[in-house]
Amino acid sequence: MAGTMDLGQQHESSDERQTKIVDVLVEAFSELMDADPNAFRQKFRKMAAAPFAFYRGSACLFYADMEREEDRWADERTSRAWIQGDLHAENFGTYMAGDGVFVFDVNDFDEAYLGHFTWDIKRMVASVALLAWMKAISDADIASLIETYVRAYIEQVRYFVESDRDHEYALRLETTDGEIQEILLETRLNTRVELLDDMTLINESFERRFRRSPGVRELDDAERSRVHAAYEAYLETIPETKRFRSLTYEVKDIVGRQGFGIGSAGLPAYNILVEGPTQALENDVVISMKQGNVAAPSRIVRDERIERYFKHNGHRTAVSQRALQAHADPWLGYTEIDGVGFVVTELSPYVEDLDWSDLTEPEQMSPVLDYLGRATAKVHCVADKDSDPEIVGFQTEDEIIEAISGNEDEFVEEMVDFGARYSEIVRVDHSLFVDAFRNGQIPGLSDR
């Protein structure tokens, strides 16, 4: 018999559920909402647009629900594996790995933490059900799509148990086909010059500087000095094996940034323009320094050992990305400004998110979900004692297979059932959220 989903919604009235939604969002975001209410007004308007947008912006609510759900697959080890933390169908895409190879993979680590390996899978399958529902795909086909994803995940985890080649595995040009290979091929056409032309200009002194466009904030001397000092401290966090020669890191310009997507609303951030590997202007690099947010899973994982391991949320984000990616961005690091943690990454021209808009039929979506299942397995299995034994001192793939061994069909059935039922909950929650927001029931963000 498949495991049960004890989320308790059947015992809540609509008013009680709406109150919970508001309370969870306020608890998660109150500090940032107070600092920048306009950013959160924009965030919540974007979330109001559709159930999937609401789901993307409300990971905290998902984990509040997971806290009271029984998880038969979580034991002492599989409940403390590295997870992406906000896995959904739009958090996959391309990037250029540290070895110069184009890779398709999970590409957002702001919510990464340690927790139940099933949380990533459940969050992902509910997103698949939501996405497919919005495309008017039948319940039977939605179940089949989720099953494709979960079985590919299991198959890939088992492969890593048998081959122990998780660090070598990647979805690259030569290992993919169809939609995933196409997005990799298209990404190869991108250039650094295009990104630089969009964000910068060459001044009268033939020096590159940031454009002062909407969303860009000029810094006064004091703030610029603090950010520059934080940048210098960040350089010390780049692993020695990933460092470029010193010419590369010379600062050319610094600006503040505003106006992020649903997930990063209200988080202070800066862009830093630095010298590239040569003095040629076409090789300049744009660095993002963004305040780390509180990882959604951390709100229900109460483990002092894990909490002590991270210096701050910028450190957590950088460490998580290095753990979950076999070949992480060589610019990846972290720093502090006024005691607050920031994560530092390159704004790369080679990052492209998976676009689902033209994938309208189950037969188009199914092979993509097979790849996404394998990508999920890779990030889980690469982040274990081979990556950082101090916090995960075991082989994740061995523990996952042990947990589901002999019950794989039941595991798949439970994930299919969860995806379908939780997507229904999200659709109702979205409606309750919209009514609460538009009627001024979210403190500090009443409509104007």
C-alpha positions in Angstrom: 0.0 0.0 0.0 1.4 3.4 -0.9 2.3 5.8 1.9 -0.3 8.3 2.9 -0.3 12.1 2.6 -1.3 13.5 5.9 -1.4 17.2 5.1 -4.5 17.9 7.1 -6.2 20.1 4.5 -9.3 18.0 4.7 -9.7 19.1 8.4 -9.2 22.8 7.6 -11.9 25.3 6.6 -11.1 27.7 3.8 -10.7 30.5 6.3 -8.3 28.4 8.4 -6.2 27.5 5.4 -6.2 31.1 4.2 -5.0 32.3 7.6 -2.3 29.7 7.5 -1.1 30.8 4.0 -0.9 34.4 5.2 0.8 33.5 8.5 3.4 31.3 6.8 4.3 34.0 4.1 4.5 36.7 6.7 6.7 34.6 9.0 9.0 33.8 6.2 9.3 37.2 4.6 8.4 39.8 7.2 11.9 41.2 7.6 12.3 41.7 3.8 8.8 42.9 3.5 9.4 45.6 6.1 12.6 46.6 4.3 11.1 46.8 0.8 7.3 46.5 0.7 7.2 47.5 -2.9 9.4 44.6 -4.0 7.0 42.2 -2.2 4.0 43.8 -3.6 5.4 43.1 -7.1 6.4 39.6 -6.0 2.9 38.8 -4.8 1.3 40.3 -7.9 3.5 37.9 -10.0 2.5 35.0 -7.7 -1.2 36.0 -8.2 -0.9 35.5 -11.9 -1.3 31.7 -12.0 -1.1 28.7 -9.6 2.3 27.7 -10.9 3.7 31.2 -10.2 2.2 31.0 -6.7 3.8 27.7 -6.2 7.2 29.0 -7.3 7.1 31.8 -4.8 5.7 29.9 -1.8 8.3 27.2 -1.0 7.9 28.1 2.7 4.2 27.0 2.6 5.2 23.7 0.9 7.6 23.0 3.8 5.1 24.0 6.4 2.9 21.3 4.9 5.8 18.8 4.8 6.5 19.3 8.5 3.3 17.4 9.3 3.5 14.8 6.6 4.6 11.2 7.4 7.5 10.1 5.3 8.1 6.4 5.3 11.2 6.7 3.1 13.1 9.0 5.4 15.5 7.4 7.9 18.4 8.8 9.8 20.5 9.3 6.6 17.9 9.8 3.8 16.4 12.6 5.9 19.7 14.5 6.0 20.8 14.4 2.3 21.8 17.5 0.3 18.7 18.7 -1.5 18.1 21.6 -4.0 15.2 22.7 -1.7 13.0 24.4 -4.3 12.9 21.9 -7.1 10.3 22.6 -9.7 10.0 22.3 -13.5 11.4 25.7 -14.2 14.5 25.3 -12.1 16.5 23.4 -14.7 18.6 24.8 -17.5 22.1 25.2 -19.0 25.3 26.5 -17.6 29.0 26.3 -18.5 30.8 24.0 -16.1 34.1 24.9 -14.6 35.8 22.7 -17.2 34.3 24.7 -20.1 31.7 22.1 -21.0 28.0 23.0 -21.5 25.8 21.2 -19.1 22.0 20.9 -18.6 21.2 20.6 -14.9 19.5 22.0 -11.8 20.4 25.7 -11.9 19.1 27.4 -8.8 20.5 26.8 -5.3 19.1 29.6 -3.2 17.0 27.2 -1.1 19.5 24.3 -1.0 19.9 22.6 2.4 19.9 19.2 4.0 16.7 17.3 4.3 14.5 14.4 3.1 15.5 13.4 -0.4 11.8 12.9 -1.1 11.1 16.6 -0.5 12.8 17.5 -3.8 11.0 14.8 -5.6 7.6 15.7 -4.1 8.1 19.4 -4.9 9.0 18.6 -8.4 6.2 16.2 -9.2 3.6 18.6 -7.8 5.0 21.2 -10.2 4.8 18.8 -13.1 1.1 18.2 -12.2 0.5 21.9 -12.0 2.3 22.7 -15.3 0.5 19.9 -17.1 -2.9 20.9 -15.7 -2.3 24.4 -17.0 -1.8 22.8 -20.4 -5.2 21.0 -20.1 -3.4 17.6 -20.0 -5.6 14.7 -18.7 -5.1 13.2 -15.2 -4.0 9.9 -16.7 -1.3 11.5 -18.8 -0.2 13.6 -15.8 0.2 10.4 -13.8 2.2 8.9 -16.6 4.5 12.0 -16.8 5.2 11.9 -13.1 5.9 8.2 -13.3 8.4 8.8 -16.1 10.3 11.4 -14.0 10.4 9.2 -10.8 11.4 6.0 -12.6 14.2 7.8 -14.4 15.3 9.1 -11.0 15.4 5.6 -9.5 17.1 4.1 -12.5 19.8 6.8 -12.4 20.4 6.4 -8.7 20.7 2.7 -9.1 23.3 3.3 -11.9 25.4 5.3 -9.5 25.2 2.5 -6.9 26.5 0.0 -9.5 29.0 2.3 -11.3 30.1 4.9 -8.7 30.5 7.4 -11.5 28.2 10.2 -10.2 30.9 12.9 -10.5 31.5 11.9 -14.2 27.8 11.9 -15.2 26.4 15.0 -16.8 23.7 15.9 -19.4 25.9 17.3 -22.1 25.7 17.7 -25.9 27.0 14.2 -26.5 24.8 12.5 -23.9 21.4 14.1 -24.7 19.1 14.4 -27.7 15.8 16.1 -28.4 14.7 19.2 -26.5 17.6 19.1 -24.0 20.2 18.8 -26.7 18.6 21.6 -28.6 18.7 24.0 -25.7 22.4 23.1 -25.2 23.1 23.8 -28.9 21.2 27.1 -28.7 23.2 28.1 -25.6 26.4 27.7 -27.6 25.3 30.6 -29.7 25.3 33.0 -26.8 28.3 35.3 -26.3 29.8 37.3 -23.5 29.9 40.3 -25.8 26.1 40.2 -26.1 25.7 40.2 -22.3 28.2 43.0 -21.9 26.5 45.1 -24.6 23.2 44.8 -22.8 24.5 45.7 -19.3 27.5 48.0 -20.0 28.8 50.7 -22.3 32.3 52.0 -23.3 32.8 55.5 -22.0 34.9 58.3 -23.6 38.0 57.0 -21.9 37.5 53.6 -23.6 36.7 52.0 -20.3 33.7 49.7 -19.8 31.2 50.7 -17.2 27.7 49.6 -16.2 24.7 51.3 -17.9 22.6 53.3 -15.4 19.4 51.8 -16.5 16.1 50.9 -14.6 16.9 48.5 -11.8 20.5 49.9 -11.4 21.2 51.9 -8.3 24.2 54.3 -8.0 26.3 53.9 -4.8 27.7 56.6 -2.6 31.4 56.4 -1.7 30.7 54.8 1.7 28.5 52.0 0.3 30.9 51.4 -2.6 33.8 51.0 -0.2 31.9 48.5 1.9 31.0 46.5 -1.2 34.5 46.6 -2.5 35.9 45.4 0.8 33.4 42.6 0.7 34.5 41.7 -2.8 38.1 41.5 -1.6 37.1 39.2 1.2 35.1 37.1 -1.3 38.2 36.4 -3.3 39.6 34.4 -0.4 36.7 32.0 -0.5 37.4 30.8 -4.1 39.1 27.4 -3.9 42.8 27.5 -4.9 42.1 25.0 -7.7 39.5 27.4 -9.3 41.5 30.7 -9.1 42.5 32.6 -12.2 45.6 34.7 -12.4 45.4 38.0 -10.4 44.8 40.2 -13.5 41.3 38.7 -13.8 39.9 40.1 -10.5 40.5 43.9 -11.0 37.3 45.9 -10.2 36.1 48.3 -12.9 32.7 49.3 -11.6 30.1 48.6 -8.9 26.4 49.3 -8.8 23.4 48.3 -6.7 20.7 46.1 -8.3 16.9 46.1 -7.8 14.0 44.2 -9.3 14.5 40.5 -9.1 12.2 37.6 -9.9 9.7 35.9 -7.7 12.2 34.0 -5.6 14.7 36.8 -4.8 12.3 39.8 -4.1 13.6 42.3 -1.6 17.1 40.8 -1.3 19.9 43.4 -1.5 22.3 42.8 -4.4 25.2 44.3 -6.3 26.7 43.9 -9.7 30.5 44.1 -10.0 32.3 44.5 -13.3 35.8 43.0 -13.2 38.7 42.4 -15.6 38.5 39.1 -17.5 41.4 36.8 -18.3 42.9 39.5 -20.6 42.7 43.3 -20.9 40.5 42.9 -24.0 37.2 44.6 -23.2 35.2 41.7 -24.7 36.5 39.5 -21.9 35.2 41.5 -18.9 33.1 39.6 -16.4 30.0 40.6 -14.5 29.7 39.3 -10.9 26.5 39.2 -8.9 26.8 39.7 -5.1 23.3 38.9 -3.6 22.2 38.6 0.0 21.6 34.9 0.9 18.1 34.1 1.9 16.9 31.7 4.6 16.5 28.3 2.9 12.9 27.1 3.0 13.8 23.6 4.2 15.8 25.0 7.1 12.5 26.2 8.6 11.5 22.6 9.5 14.9 20.9 9.8 16.0 21.4 13.4 19.5 20.1 13.6 22.1 22.2 15.4 25.0 20.4 13.7 23.7 21.6 10.3 23.0 25.1 11.5 26.5 25.4 13.0 28.1 24.2 9.8 27.1 27.3 7.9 28.6 30.7 8.7 25.6 32.5 7.1 23.1 32.1 4.2 25.6 33.3 1.6 28.1 30.6 2.8 25.3 28.0 2.8 24.3 28.8 -0.8 27.8 28.6 -2.1 28.7 25.4 -0.2 25.4 23.9 -1.3 26.0 24.7 -5.0 29.5 23.2 -4.8 28.1 20.1 -3.2 25.2 19.7 -5.7 27.2 20.5 -8.9 30.1 18.3 -9.9 31.8 21.2 -11.7 30.6 24.5 -10.2 31.1 28.0 -11.4 34.8 29.0 -10.8 33.5 32.4 -9.6 31.3 30.9 -6.9 32.0 32.2 -3.4 30.6 34.1 -0.5 31.2 37.2 1.7 29.6 39.5 4.2 28.5 43.1 4.3 27.7 44.6 7.8 27.5 41.0 9.2 25.0 39.8 6.6 26.0 36.9 4.3 26.1 37.3 0.5 26.6 34.7 -2.2 28.8 35.6 -5.2 28.4 34.2 -8.7 29.1 35.1 -12.3 26.3 36.5 -14.4 27.0 34.1 -17.2 25.8 34.4 -20.8 25.5 30.7 -20.9 22.7 30.3 -18.4 19.4 29.5 -20.1 16.3 28.2 -18.3 14.2 25.4 -19.7 11.3 26.9 -21.6 8.1 24.8 -21.3 5.9 27.1 -23.5 6.3 25.0 -26.7 6.1 21.7 -24.9 2.4 21.2 -25.1 1.8 17.5 -25.5 2.6 14.6 -23.2 4.8 12.9 -25.8 6.9 16.1 -26.0 7.1 16.4 -22.2 7.9 12.8 -21.3 11.5 12.6 -22.7 12.3 15.9 -21.1 11.1 14.6 -17.7 13.1 11.5 -18.1 16.2 13.7 -18.3 15.1 15.9 -15.4 14.7 12.7 -13.3 18.3 11.8 -14.1 19.5 15.3 -13.4 17.8 15.2 -10.0 19.4 11.9 -9.2 22.8 13.3 -10.1 22.6 16.4 -7.8 21.5 14.1 -4.9 24.1 11.5 -5.4 27.1 13.8 -6.2 26.6 15.6 -2.9 27.8 13.0 -0.4 31.0 11.9 1.3 32.8 12.1 -2.0 32.0 15.8 -2.0 32.1 16.9 1.6 32.3 14.1 4.2 32.1 16.5 7.1 28.3 17.0 6.8 27.2 14.0 4.7 29.4 11.1 5.6 27.8 8.4 3.5 27.1 7.5 -0.1 23.7 9.0 -0.8 22.9 6.7 -3.7 23.4 3.6 -1.5 21.1 5.0 1.2 18.3 6.0 -1.2 18.3 2.6 -2.9 18.3 0.9 0.5 15.3 3.0 1.6 13.2 2.0 -1.4 14.5 -1.4 -2.1 11.8 -3.9 -2.7 9.2 -1.2 -2.7 10.0 0.8 -5.8 6.6 0.5 -7.3 5.0 1.7 -4.1 7.4 4.6 -4.0 6.5 5.6 -7.6 2.8 5.2 -6.8 3.1 7.4 -3.7 4.9 10.1 -5.7 2.3 10.0 -8.5 -0.5 10.3 -5.9 1.3 13.1 -4.1 1.9 15.1 -7.2 -1.8 14.9 -8.3 -3.2 15.7 -4.8 -0.8 18.5 -3.8 -1.3 20.2 -7.1 -5.0 20.4 -6.3 -4.2 21.9 -3.0 -2.0 24.5 -4.6 -4.7 25.5 -7.0 -7.1 26.1 -4.1 -4.3 27.8 -2.1 -3.6 30.2 -5.1 -7.2 31.3 -5.0 -7.2 31.9 -1.3 -3.9 33.8 -1.5 -5.2 36.1 -4.3 -8.3 36.9 -2.2 -6.2 37.6 0.9 -3.8 39.8 -1.0 -6.4 41.8 -3.0 -8.5 42.4 0.2 -5.6 43.7 2.2 -5.2 40.8 4.5 -1.4 40.6 4.3 0.1 42.9 6.9 2.1 45.7 5.4 1.1 45.0 1.9 -2.5 46.1 1.8 -3.6 47.2 -1.7 -3.3 50.9 -2.6 
